[in-house]
Amino acid sequence: MSAGPQRGEGRPLTALDAIFTRRSVRAYSRQRVDAQTIRSLLDAAVQAPTAMHAEPWVFVVIQDETVLRRYSDRAKSLWAKEALAHHRDLHVGADAAVRSAFAERLASPDFCVFYDASTLIAICARSLGPFVVADCWLAAENLMLAACALGLGSCCIGSAVPALNSPETRSELGLPVDVEVVAPIIVGVPSGTAGEMPRKEPQVLYWK
């Protein structure tokens, strides 16, 4: 698809528009994102600041529905058997209902961790220094803001990280030994409108 600006006035979103209207979208239509649009998102991602101009990122793009479903099932299996034991703080601060709902979704055979989005873009880090993970997350934010500006939805799928870095998946994707998946981002055409998520006011500890 060729996405366009989502402004009633017909003008492109400003940077602040994108920042304040971006939402984590978890419902998508089946419309496929075209290659040109994905290239535009990747071009935006690599404009992110990076320590010592290292540009340590590489990307994996998956649009095959069968592959996405297989990796979703692998992610759910790993989280159920292993990863939850190593991520007990995932929902620290969340109430019991949130934790229970997350566990129930993972247990459902019909649930896809990628929310049936048409595209997964995994931002990967090369082992080049202490700031590579931070650099990749900066690239991820650029990508998600660009998706918002183009009228697309996006969401970071942290629960997929263990599966994407598993030996089996790494072999299938041909990932070099020095590359690790950091930020799996789904992108697609939203189905419906994501709700408002209130944010706390900034808490400033020191200002002089």
SEFIZA-175789 format. One line per 5 residues: number of its first residue (from 1); for each residue x, y, z of N, C-alpha, C. Coordinates in Angstrom, 2 decimals, decimal comma. Example, Ala and Ser with C-alpha at 12.3 -4.5 7.8 and 13.67 -1.06 7.14 Angstrom:
2
1	13,19:-5,69:7,80:12,30:-4,50:7,80:13,20:-3,30:7,80 ~ 12,85:-2,25:7,08:13,67:-1,06:7,14:12,90:0,03:7,87
***
This chain:
208
1	0,84:-1,18:0,00:0,00:0,00:0,00:0,87:1,24:0,00 ~ 0,35:2,31:-0,53:1,04:3,59:-0,45:0,29:4,45:0,55 ~ 0,86:4,55:1,75:0,16:5,27:2,82:0,28:6,76:2,60 ~ -0,63:7,49:3,20:-0,60:8,94:3,08:-0,81:9,60:4,42 ~ -0,59:10,92:4,50:-0,78:11,63:5,75:-2,21:11,51:6,24
6	-2,36:11,43:7,55:-3,68:11,30:8,14:-4,05:12,58:8,87 ~ -4,24:13,65:8,15:-4,61:14,92:8,73:-5,82:15,46:7,99 ~ -6,80:15,93:8,73:-8,00:16,45:8,10:-7,71:17,63:7,20 ~ -6,69:18,39:7,52:-6,36:19,56:6,72:-5,60:19,18:5,45 ~ -5,23:17,91:5,29:-4,52:17,47:4,10:-3,04:17,76:4,13
11	-2,53:18,20:5,27:-1,11:18,49:5,35:-0,39:17,33:6,04 ~ 0,91:17,17:5,78:1,66:16,12:6,46:1,74:16,36:7,96 ~ 1,90:15,29:8,70:2,09:15,41:10,14:3,45:16,07:10,43 ~ 3,48:16,93:11,43:4,75:17,44:11,92:5,36:16,39:12,84 ~ 6,60:16,62:13,25:7,25:15,70:14,17:6,45:15,59:15,47
16	5,97:16,72:15,98:5,19:16,69:17,22:3,84:16,01:17,02 ~ 3,24:16,18:15,85:2,00:15,46:15,55:2,23:13,95:15,70 ~ 3,30:13,47:15,08:3,58:12,04:15,10:3,87:11,56:16,52 ~ 4,63:12,34:17,27:4,96:11,95:18,65:3,71:11,83:19,51 ~ 2,80:12,78:19,37:1,63:12,81:20,24:0,46:11,97:19,74
21	0,50:11,51:18,50:-0,60:10,68:17,99:-0,20:9,23:17,81 ~ 1,08:8,91:17,89:1,51:7,51:17,75:0,91:6,68:18,88 ~ 0,41:5,49:18,53:-0,11:4,55:19,50:0,42:3,16:19,17 ~ 0,43:2,29:20,16:0,75:0,88:19,92:-0,50:0,21:19,38 ~ -0,46:-0,16:18,12:-1,64:-0,70:17,43:-1,61:-2,22:17,50
26	-2,72:-2,81:17,93:-2,80:-4,27:18,09:-3,97:-4,86:17,32 ~ -4,41:-4,17:16,27:-5,46:-4,70:15,38:-5,19:-4,18:13,98 ~ -5,06:-5,11:13,03:-4,64:-4,74:11,68:-5,56:-5,35:10,62 ~ -5,68:-4,63:9,52:-6,33:-5,20:8,35:-5,35:-6,14:7,65 ~ -5,82:-6,84:6,65:-4,95:-7,77:5,93:-4,22:-7,10:4,77
31	-4,39:-5,79:4,64:-3,75:-5,06:3,54:-2,23:-5,10:3,70 ~ -1,53:-5,43:2,65:-0,08:-5,59:2,69:0,62:-4,24:2,53 ~ 1,68:-4,06:3,26:2,51:-2,86:3,12:3,49:-3,10:1,98 ~ 3,56:-2,16:1,04:4,39:-2,39:-0,14:5,87:-2,13:0,15 ~ 6,71:-2,61:-0,76:8,16:-2,55:-0,57:8,66:-1,11:-0,49
36	8,10:-0,23:-1,28:8,54:1,17:-1,26:8,29:1,81:0,10 ~ 7,13:1,51:0,69:6,82:2,05:2,01:7,77:1,50:3,06 ~ 8,07:0,21:2,98:9,01:-0,38:3,93:10,38:0,26:3,79 ~ 10,81:0,50:2,56:12,08:1,18:2,35:12,08:2,57:2,98 ~ 10,95:3,26:2,88:10,84:4,59:3,49:10,98:4,50:5,01
41	10,39:3,47:5,61:10,50:3,29:7,05:11,93:2,97:7,46 ~ 12,61:2,14:6,68:14,00:1,81:6,98:14,90:3,04:6,81 ~ 14,62:3,83:5,80:15,39:5,07:5,60:15,23:6,00:6,79 ~ 14,01:6,06:7,34:13,78:6,88:8,53:14,52:6,32:9,73 ~ 14,51:4,99:9,86:15,16:4,35:11,01:16,64:4,69:11,07
46	17,32:4,65:9,93:18,77:4,84:9,94:19,19:6,31:10,05 ~ 18,21:7,20:10,16:18,54:8,60:10,45:18,71:8,84:11,94 ~ 18,49:7,82:12,75:18,60:7,97:14,21:20,03:8,29:14,61 ~ 20,19:9,02:15,71:21,54:9,25:16,23:22,17:7,94:16,68 ~ 23,48:7,87:16,58:24,18:6,64:16,93:25,55:6,98:17,50
51	25,92:6,28:18,56:27,19:6,56:19,24:28,36:6,38:18,30 ~ 29,22:7,38:18,24:30,43:7,34:17,43:30,13:7,04:15,96 ~ 28,94:7,37:15,52:28,50:7,14:14,14:28,73:5,68:13,73 ~ 28,49:4,78:14,68:28,75:3,35:14,41:27,70:2,72:13,50 ~ 26,47:3,23:13,52:25,38:2,66:12,75:25,39:1,13:12,84
56	25,15:0,60:14,05:25,34:-0,84:14,29:24,16:-1,71:13,88 ~ 23,16:-1,14:13,25:21,92:-1,87:12,99:21,91:-2,60:11,65 ~ 21,22:-3,70:11,62:20,84:-4,40:10,40:19,38:-4,80:10,60 ~ 18,70:-5,16:9,52:17,25:-5,34:9,59:16,83:-6,68:8,98 ~ 15,79:-7,23:9,56:15,12:-8,41:9,02:13,68:-8,00:8,75
61	13,19:-8,27:7,53:11,80:-7,95:7,16:11,10:-9,25:6,81 ~ 9,99:-9,52:7,49:9,22:-10,74:7,25:7,78:-10,35:6,94 ~ 7,30:-10,80:5,77:5,91:-10,55:5,38:5,15:-11,83:5,05 ~ 5,82:-12,95:5,08:5,18:-14,22:4,79:4,30:-14,63:5,97 ~ 3,00:-14,80:5,73:2,06:-15,09:6,82:2,40:-16,41:7,52
66	2,82:-17,40:6,76:3,14:-18,69:7,35:4,35:-18,59:8,27 ~ 5,34:-17,84:7,85:6,54:-17,65:8,67:6,21:-16,87:9,93 ~ 5,42:-15,81:9,79:5,04:-15,02:10,96:4,26:-15,87:11,97 ~ 3,36:-16,70:11,48:2,59:-17,57:12,38:3,51:-18,57:13,07 ~ 4,49:-19,11:12,33:5,41:-20,07:12,93:6,23:-19,42:14,03
71	6,70:-18,21:13,78:7,49:-17,52:14,81:6,63:-17,08:15,98 ~ 5,38:-16,78:15,72:4,46:-16,47:16,82:4,29:-17,69:17,72 ~ 4,05:-18,85:17,11:3,89:-20,07:17,90:5,16:-20,39:18,68 ~ 6,30:-20,16:18,06:7,57:-20,41:18,73:7,75:-19,45:19,91 ~ 7,36:-18,21:19,71:7,47:-17,22:20,78:6,59:-17,60:21,96
76	5,36:-18,01:21,68:4,45:-18,39:22,76:4,96:-19,61:23,51 ~ 5,49:-20,56:22,77:6,01:-21,76:23,39:7,19:-21,45:24,31 ~ 8,11:-20,61:23,83:9,28:-20,26:24,63:8,90:-19,50:25,88 ~ 7,96:-18,57:25,73:7,54:-17,79:26,90:6,85:-18,67:27,92 ~ 6,04:-19,61:27,46:5,33:-20,49:28,38:6,29:-21,43:29,12
81	7,33:-21,89:28,43:8,21:-22,90:29,01:9,42:-22,31:29,73 ~ 9,95:-21,19:29,19:11,23:-20,72:29,70:11,25:-19,24:30,03 ~ 10,87:-18,42:29,04:11,17:-17,00:29,15:10,46:-16,32:30,29 ~ 9,22:-16,74:30,62:8,52:-16,08:31,72:9,30:-16,20:33,02 ~ 10,04:-17,29:33,17:10,84:-17,47:34,37:11,97:-16,45:34,44
86	12,40:-15,94:33,27:13,50:-14,99:33,22:13,01:-13,55:33,05 ~ 11,69:-13,36:32,96:11,12:-12,03:32,78:10,00:-11,80:33,78 ~ 10,26:-12,15:35,03:9,23:-12,01:36,05:8,85:-10,55:36,30 ~ 9,74:-9,63:35,91:9,47:-8,21:36,13:8,78:-7,57:34,93 ~ 8,33:-8,37:33,96:7,74:-7,81:32,74:6,57:-6,91:33,05
91	5,72:-7,32:33,99:4,54:-6,54:34,31:4,59:-6,00:35,74 ~ 5,78:-5,66:36,21:5,89:-5,04:37,53:5,07:-3,75:37,53 ~ 4,24:-3,62:38,54:3,39:-2,43:38,61:2,03:-2,64:37,99 ~ 1,88:-3,68:37,17:0,59:-3,97:36,56:-0,27:-4,76:37,54 ~ -1,59:-4,62:37,41:-2,46:-5,36:38,32:-2,58:-6,81:37,88
96	-3,21:-7,60:38,73:-3,31:-9,03:38,47:-4,08:-9,32:37,19 ~ -5,07:-8,48:36,87:-5,87:-8,70:35,67:-5,02:-8,59:34,41 ~ -4,08:-7,63:34,39:-3,20:-7,46:33,24:-2,30:-8,68:33,09 ~ -1,72:-9,13:34,18:-0,84:-10,29:34,12:-1,60:-11,54:33,68 ~ -2,81:-11,69:34,20:-3,63:-12,84:33,85:-4,03:-12,81:32,38
101	-4,40:-11,63:31,89:-4,81:-11,50:30,49:-3,65:-11,84:29,55 ~ -2,45:-11,41:29,91:-1,27:-11,70:29,09:-1,03:-13,20:29,03 ~ -1,11:-13,88:30,17:-0,90:-15,32:30,22:-1,98:-16,06:29,42 ~ -3,20:-15,59:29,50:-4,30:-16,23:28,77:-4,11:-16,09:27,26 ~ -3,67:-14,92:26,81:-3,43:-14,73:25,38:-2,34:-15,68:24,88
106	-1,27:-15,78:25,65:-0,18:-16,67:25,23:-0,64:-18,12:25,15 ~ -1,60:-18,49:25,99:-2,06:-19,88:26,02:-3,03:-20,19:24,89 ~ -3,59:-19,17:24,25:-4,57:-19,41:23,20:-3,89:-19,80:21,89 ~ -4,30:-20,91:21,29:-3,69:-21,32:20,01:-4,01:-20,36:18,87 ~ -5,06:-19,56:19,00:-5,44:-18,63:17,93:-4,74:-17,28:18,03
111	-4,14:-17,02:19,18:-3,51:-15,71:19,38:-2,18:-15,63:18,65 ~ -1,98:-14,55:17,90:-0,71:-14,30:17,21:-0,01:-13,14:17,91 ~ 1,22:-13,34:18,35:1,93:-12,28:19,06:2,17:-11,06:18,17 ~ 2,06:-11,26:16,85:2,24:-10,15:15,91:0,90:-9,51:15,51 ~ -0,16:-9,92:16,19:-1,49:-9,32:16,01:-1,93:-9,31:14,54
116	-1,51:-10,31:13,79:-1,89:-10,45:12,39:-1,49:-9,27:11,52 ~ -0,49:-8,51:11,95:0,05:-7,44:11,11:0,71:-8,05:9,89 ~ 0,75:-7,31:8,80:1,27:-7,85:7,55:2,79:-7,88:7,50 ~ 3,45:-7,12:8,38:4,90:-6,97:8,27:5,55:-6,95:9,65 ~ 6,64:-7,67:9,77:7,51:-7,59:10,94:8,86:-7,06:10,49
121	9,30:-5,98:11,12:10,65:-5,45:10,90:11,42:-5,63:12,19 ~ 12,42:-6,50:12,16:13,24:-6,74:13,35:14,53:-5,95:13,21 ~ 14,74:-5,05:14,16:15,97:-4,26:14,18:17,00:-5,03:15,00 ~ 18,13:-5,30:14,38:19,16:-6,14:14,98:20,42:-5,32:15,25 ~ 21,17:-5,74:16,26:22,39:-5,04:16,65:23,62:-5,90:16,36
126	24,62:-5,25:15,81:25,93:-5,89:15,71:26,71:-5,61:16,99 ~ 27,55:-6,55:17,39:28,31:-6,41:18,63:29,51:-5,51:18,42 ~ 29,25:-4,19:18,39:30,33:-3,24:18,10:30,70:-2,36:19,28 ~ 29,93:-2,37:20,35:30,23:-1,49:21,46:29,11:-1,45:22,47 ~ 29,31:-0,67:23,56:28,35:-0,68:24,67:27,03:0,03:24,37
131	26,94:0,78:23,28:25,72:1,56:23,04:24,88:1,03:21,88 ~ 25,20:-0,15:21,39:24,51:-0,63:20,19:23,03:-0,88:20,44 ~ 22,69:-1,37:21,61:21,27:-1,63:21,90:20,50:-0,31:21,96 ~ 21,08:0,68:22,62:20,44:2,00:22,68:20,27:2,58:21,27 ~ 21,30:2,44:20,45:21,23:2,93:19,07:20,06:2,27:18,33
136	19,89:0,97:18,51:18,83:0,26:17,80:17,45:0,70:18,28 ~ 17,33:1,00:19,56:16,04:1,49:20,05:15,74:2,89:19,54 ~ 16,77:3,71:19,36:16,56:5,01:18,74:16,07:4,84:17,30 ~ 16,65:3,89:16,58:16,20:3,60:15,23:14,76:3,10:15,23 ~ 14,41:2,30:16,24:13,04:1,78:16,34:12,04:2,91:16,53
141	12,37:3,86:17,37:11,46:4,99:17,57:11,29:5,79:16,29 ~ 12,38:6,03:15,58:12,27:6,71:14,28:11,32:5,95:13,36 ~ 11,48:4,65:13,30:10,66:3,84:12,41:9,18:3,94:12,79 ~ 8,88:3,87:14,08:7,49:3,91:14,52:6,86:5,28:14,29 ~ 7,64:6,34:14,49:7,11:7,68:14,23:6,88:7,88:12,74
146	7,78:7,35:11,92:7,59:7,45:10,47:6,36:6,69:10,04 ~ 6,14:5,51:10,63:4,93:4,74:10,31:3,68:5,53:10,66 ~ 3,69:6,18:11,81:2,54:7,00:12,21:2,32:8,12:11,21 ~ 3,39:8,79:10,80:3,27:9,90:9,85:2,72:9,43:8,50 ~ 2,94:8,17:8,17:2,46:7,62:6,90:1,07:6,99:7,02
151	0,46:7,11:8,20:-0,87:6,56:8,39:-0,89:5,09:8,73 ~ 0,25:4,54:9,11:0,35:3,12:9,46:0,36:2,94:10,97 ~ 0,03:1,73:11,40:0,15:1,38:12,80:1,43:0,61:13,04 ~ 1,89:0,62:14,28:3,08:-0,15:14,63:3,00:-0,53:16,10 ~ 3,80:-1,50:16,47:3,86:-1,92:17,87:5,14:-2,72:18,07
156	5,81:-2,48:19,18:6,99:-3,26:19,52:6,55:-4,56:20,20 ~ 7,07:-5,69:19,74:6,67:-6,99:20,25:7,83:-7,61:21,02 ~ 7,98:-7,19:22,26:9,09:-7,68:23,07:9,02:-9,17:23,34 ~ 7,81:-9,72:23,39:7,67:-11,14:23,68:8,25:-12,03:22,59 ~ 8,52:-11,45:21,41:9,08:-12,25:20,31:10,59:-12,32:20,33
161	11,24:-11,52:21,17:12,71:-11,46:21,15:13,36:-12,82:21,42 ~ 12,95:-13,56:22,47:13,61:-14,87:22,70:13,47:-15,81:21,51 ~ 12,30:-15,85:20,88:12,09:-16,75:19,75:12,92:-16,34:18,54 ~ 13,01:-15,04:18,29:13,76:-14,57:17,13:15,26:-14,75:17,31 ~ 15,70:-14,82:18,57:17,12:-15,05:18,84:17,44:-16,52:19,15
166	16,43:-17,38:19,03:16,67:-18,80:19,29:17,56:-19,37:18,19 ~ 18,34:-20,42:18,48:19,22:-21,01:17,46:18,47:-21,42:16,20 ~ 17,27:-21,96:16,37:16,50:-22,42:15,21:16,14:-21,25:14,30 ~ 15,63:-20,17:14,90:15,23:-19,01:14,09:16,44:-18,33:13,48 ~ 17,50:-18,22:14,25:18,71:-17,57:13,73:19,23:-18,32:12,50
171	19,17:-19,64:12,56:19,61:-20,43:11,41:18,71:-20,19:10,21 ~ 17,40:-20,13:10,44:16,46:-19,91:9,35:16,63:-18,54:8,71 ~ 16,94:-17,53:9,54:17,10:-16,17:9,04:18,50:-15,89:8,53 ~ 19,43:-16,79:8,80:20,81:-16,58:8,37:21,50:-15,45:9,12 ~ 21,20:-15,30:10,41:21,82:-14,23:11,19:23,27:-14,57:11,50
176	24,19:-13,65:11,25:25,59:-13,88:11,64:25,73:-14,01:13,15 ~ 26,81:-14,60:13,60:27,00:-14,85:15,02:27,08:-13,56:15,83 ~ 27,48:-12,46:15,20:27,63:-11,21:15,93:26,39:-10,33:15,86 ~ 25,28:-10,87:15,40:24,04:-10,09:15,25:22,97:-10,66:16,18 ~ 22,26:-9,75:16,86:21,19:-10,16:17,77:19,96:-9,29:17,54
181	18,80:-9,90:17,51:17,56:-9,14:17,38:17,32:-8,36:18,67 ~ 17,07:-7,06:18,53:16,83:-6,18:19,66:15,38:-5,72:19,71 ~ 14,88:-5,22:18,59:13,56:-4,56:18,58:12,70:-5,09:17,44 ~ 11,80:-6,04:17,71:10,86:-6,50:16,69:9,67:-5,53:16,62 ~ 9,46:-4,92:15,46:8,39:-3,94:15,30:7,42:-4,44:14,22
186	6,15:-4,58:14,59:5,16:-4,91:13,57:4,65:-3,60:12,96 ~ 4,32:-3,68:11,68:3,82:-2,52:10,94:2,67:-2,99:10,05 ~ 1,64:-2,18:9,94:0,55:-2,54:9,06:-0,52:-1,47:9,01 ~ -1,57:-1,75:8,26:-2,69:-0,84:8,14:-3,63:-1,10:9,32 ~ -3,86:-0,11:10,17:-4,70:-0,35:11,35:-6,12:-0,74:10,98
191	-6,69:-1,60:11,80:-8,10:-1,95:11,70:-8,80:-1,30:12,87 ~ -9,45:-0,17:12,61:-10,03:0,60:13,69:-9,05:1,63:14,22 ~ -9,40:2,22:15,35:-8,60:3,29:15,93:-8,11:2,88:17,31 ~ -6,80:3,04:17,55:-6,25:2,74:18,87:-6,72:3,77:19,88 ~ -7,04:3,32:21,07:-7,55:4,21:22,09:-6,47:5,11:22,68
196	-6,92:6,16:23,34:-6,01:7,07:24,02:-5,38:6,37:25,21 ~ -4,09:6,60:25,41:-3,39:6,08:26,58:-2,82:7,25:27,36 ~ -3,41:7,55:28,53:-2,93:8,70:29,30:-1,49:8,51:29,76 ~ -0,77:9,61:29,83:0,62:9,58:30,29:0,75:10,44:31,55 ~ 1,64:10,03:32,40:1,91:10,82:33,60:2,66:12,09:33,22
201	2,52:13,09:34,02:3,29:14,31:33,83:4,77:14,01:34,06 ~ 5,68:14,70:33,34:7,12:14,48:33,56:7,49:14,76:35,03 ~ 8,26:13,86:35,62:8,74:14,05:36,97:10,19:14,51:36,94 ~ 10,42:15,75:37,28:11,76:16,35:37,22:12,39:16,24:38,61 ~ 13,49:15,52:38,71:14,16:15,34:39,99:15,09:16,51:40,33
206	15,62:17,17:39,30:16,55:18,28:39,55:16,49:19,23:38,38 ~ 16,40:20,53:38,68:16,36:21,56:37,63:16,92:22,82:38,25 ~ 18,06:23,23:37,77:18,69:24,42:38,36:19,16:25,36:37,27
***
